[in-house]
Amino acid sequence: MTGTNKQFAQIIDLCRDIFTTKMKDYGTAWRVLRPSSLTDQIFIKAQRIRSIETKVEMKVDEGSKSEFIGIVNYSIMALIQLELGYKDEISMQESVVMDSYNKYAIEALELMKRKNHDYDEAWRSMRISSFTDLILMKLYRTKQIEDNEGKTLISEGIDANYYDMINYAVFALIKLDELEITE
């Protein structure tokens, strides 16, 4: 496994652990959310990261790392909702949820591997703030597609944007971990 693949897997393991722990606290209450509501949740997280990156003072003592983890997890929830649809009945077996979570995490990893091969790890030269901006751009694109009832003329669909947001957030988390190691 290459360094990037291993780092990606470690970040996904961290995100999965947090997702699983929160599921023990809250169950699968998120099943009532429409994909557009999940898009808005991701938007809030990305907007907070941008605020952290640009403001001198923070009034909430949480950094951007937890927000990037939230982007990964909410994006996977959104992919699950796109597949299964939202439900008023929120109860879902943990094993079924985790099978879906793992399926989408693996698909995001496979997409990252293909793109990383073609782009020769260009992301390693990028700034974390660029990942934030790219996630925000993907969110605005997703909102536009949602407003168009999922129809596109030439562009990829909503799911492709969620996968890209997962990968950008994972790249940002890898870079944040590397910064912690050097400090």
Secondary structure as the mmCIF struct_conf table of DSSP 4:
data_model
#
loop_
_struct_conf.conf_type_id
_struct_conf.id
_struct_conf.beg_label_comp_id
_struct_conf.beg_label_asym_id
_struct_conf.beg_label_seq_id
_struct_conf.end_label_comp_id
_struct_conf.end_label_asym_id
_struct_conf.end_label_seq_id
HELX_RH_AL_P HELX_RH_AL_P1 GLY A 3 TYR A 26
TURN_TY1_P TURN_TY1_P1 GLY A 27 THR A 28
HELX_RH_3T_P HELX_RH_3T_P1 ALA A 29 VAL A 32
HELX_RH_AL_P HELX_RH_AL_P2 PRO A 35 THR A 54
BEND BEND1 VAL A 56 VAL A 56
BEND BEND2 LYS A 59 ASP A 61
HELX_RH_AL_P HELX_RH_AL_P3 SER A 64 LEU A 84
BEND BEND3 ASP A 88 ASP A 88
HELX_RH_AL_P HELX_RH_AL_P4 GLU A 94 TYR A 119
TURN_TY1_P TURN_TY1_P2 ASP A 120 GLU A 121
HELX_RH_3T_P HELX_RH_3T_P2 ALA A 122 SER A 125
BEND BEND4 MET A 126 MET A 126
HELX_RH_AL_P HELX_RH_AL_P5 ILE A 128 ASP A 147
TURN_TY1_P TURN_TY1_P3 ASN A 148 GLY A 150
BEND BEND5 LEU A 153 SER A 155
HELX_RH_AL_P HELX_RH_AL_P6 ILE A 158 THR A 182
#
